[in-house]
């Protein structure tokens, strides 16, 4: 009698496991069309075609920034559609730099937007590193690495 009970419990367990696995598998299959593709590796950031670039394009290590929320940079992204280029979404598509005193329009110029976002973040990390280094006795080996903050570090000659 004991062997029959154990066998019956095993059969019920396998059946339940099979049903839940099958349900989970069908759920994954139905959501595979909704998979989001995230670019890995290096993305090249270039000036719009209408701009005569004074410096080289930037090789941006996208995957090195995955610890940040996507919305940090892609602030108009809805998380429902593919991310659009800042220059095609009406976000930072100003082709000419605004004149002095137009601070509201300044961020609309692509170069100002990238520099404020990228350099701003890197400078904040650099300042935080300095503060942390001072609190741990000036040792730089335990602080977080920062991104480039100089022109030629991003724009090679």
C-alpha positions, -999 to +999 in steps of 0.1 A: +000+000+000+028+024+009+045+018-025+012+026-043+008+059-024+044+069-033+039+060-069+006+079-071+022+110-055+051+108-080+027+106-109+007+136-096+039+155-090+051+149-126+017+158-140+016+191-121+052+199-130+045+191-166+014+213-167+031+243-151+062+239-173+040+238-203+021+269-192+053+288-186+067+277-219+037+289-238+039+322-220+075+327-230+066+317-266+038+342-268+059+370-254+089+364-277+075+389-302+078+415-275+115+410-269+135+442-266+168+444-285+195+464-267+225+473-287+257+458-273+293+470-276+303+503-292+278+527-308+292+555-330+277+589-322+280+613-351+269+649-358+238+652-381+246+652-418+236+689-420+265+698-396+301+703-406+317+684-377+348+700-363+358+668-343+357+631-350+326+610-342+325+594-307+327+557-301+303+552-272+306+520-251+269+515-247+272+482-228+296+498-203+266+520-192+241+492-185+242+499-148+223+531-154+186+532-160+178+536-198+157+567-190+188+585-177+198+591-213+167+581-233+144+605-214+116+605-240+115+567-244+082+551-236+096+516-230+070+504-255+087+513-287+123+511-300+145+540-289+148+567-315+178+589-322+177+621-303+181+640-336+150+623-351+125+626-323+123+664-320+143+662-288+178+675-296+174+683-333+185+719-335+210+722-364+226+755-354+238+764-319+215+790-303+229+824-297+241+836-263+214+840-237+191+813-252+196+789-224+161+773-230+171+764-266+207+754-257+198+718-248+180+714-281+213+716-299+226+680-303+262+689-292+251+707-260+227+678-251+254+651-255+280+672-237+257+681-208+246+645-204+279+626-209+304+652-195+280+662-168+277+626-156+315+619-159+323+651-140+298+642-112+315+608-109+349+624-109+339+648-081+323+619-061+355+599-066+375+628-052+352+631-022+353+593-015+391+592-019+394+620+007+373+600+032+393+568+027+427+585+031+434+595-004+435+560-018+422+559-054+421+521-057+386+518-042+368+545-061+346+541-092+362+547-126+350+577-144+344+582-181+365+607-202+362+644-195+386+657-221+379+665-257+404+641-273+394+613-250+361+611-268+370+627-301+402+611-314+423+632-338 
